[in-house]
Amino acid sequence: MYTGWNNPIYMNYVSSNVGSNMDFHAATYNSKWPNMPSWYHVYAETNHFLGNGTNINTGSQGIPVSSWYYTEIYINNDEFLLDSFSNAKAQGTIYHEMGHAFGLKHNNTNEYSIMCQSGGELEDGTQFSRQVETIQYTDNQAVVNLYGG
């Protein structure tokens, strides 16, 4: 998959997760987020693991504090299957989670970054809501800053 900018990330589809470093799983509120308040909408979650299977997920920023070997991305079917959940929003959510898998944190101060969350409030009370559902130049630069390019 060509991302549209010059960077060192290349992706290939594989038919099984043997030897892969980024796996996608279907989940539901009951299976993955059973204690989540009903008003809070989780669209997806990315977890990072060491080679021995130890989960080193760090929570709200979505990036680990140490190197990781593979990631698992859980897609919330309860949200994705709603009539109100558009294909564009699904695409943006997957791209956002892939950004976490590559090591990017939330960028809620830039609503025109795929790494901005879908909506919320900054510490100063400013409301935000992601305005894009595709990878932007600023996101590509964040990957290049992490890995070179």
Residue pairs with C-beta under 8 A, 6 or more apart in sequence:
1 10
1 11
1 12
3 9
3 135
3 140
4 135
4 140
5 137
5 140
6 144
6 149
7 140
7 143
7 144
7 147
7 149
8 143
8 144
8 147
8 148
8 149
9 102
9 143
9 147
11 22
14 20
17 23
20 70
21 69
21 70
21 71
22 70
22 71
22 73
22 98
22 101
23 70
23 71
23 72
23 73
24 72
24 73
24 75
24 94
25 72
25 73
25 74
25 75
26 74
26 75
26 77
27 33
27 45
27 74
27 75
27 76
27 77
28 76
28 77
28 78
29 36
29 42
29 76
29 78
32 42
32 45
32 74
32 76
33 42
33 45
33 76
36 42
41 79
41 118
42 76
42 79
43 75
43 76
43 79
43 80
43 89
43 93
43 118
44 73
44 74
44 75
44 76
44 93
44 94
44 96
44 97
45 73
45 74
45 76
45 97
46 57
46 62
46 71
46 72
46 73
46 74
46 97
46 100
46 101
47 55
47 57
47 71
47 72
47 74
48 55
48 56
48 57
48 58
48 63
48 64
48 68
48 70
48 71
48 101
49 55
49 56
49 68
49 69
49 70
49 71
49 72
50 56
50 66
50 68
50 69
51 69
51 70
56 64
56 65
56 66
56 68
57 64
58 64
58 65
60 106
61 105
61 106
62 100
62 104
62 105
62 106
63 100
63 103
63 104
63 105
71 100
71 101
73 94
73 97
73 98
73 100
73 101
75 93
75 94
75 97
79 85
80 90
80 93
88 133
89 118
89 133
91 133
91 134
92 114
92 130
92 132
92 133
92 134
93 118
95 114
95 133
95 134
95 135
96 114
96 115
96 117
96 130
99 114
99 115
99 135
99 139
99 142
99 143
102 143
102 146
103 146
104 115
104 139
104 142
104 143
104 146
105 115
106 115
106 116
106 117
107 113
107 115
107 116
107 138
107 139
107 142
108 116
108 117
108 120
108 122
108 128
109 116
109 122
109 128
110 116
110 138
111 128
111 129
111 130
111 131
111 132
112 131
112 132
112 136
112 138
113 130
113 132
113 136
113 138
113 139
114 130
114 132
114 133
114 134
114 135
114 136
114 139
115 139
115 142
116 128
116 129
116 130
116 131
116 132
117 128
117 130
118 129
118 130
119 127
119 128
119 129
119 130
120 127
120 128
120 129
121 127
121 128
122 128
143 149
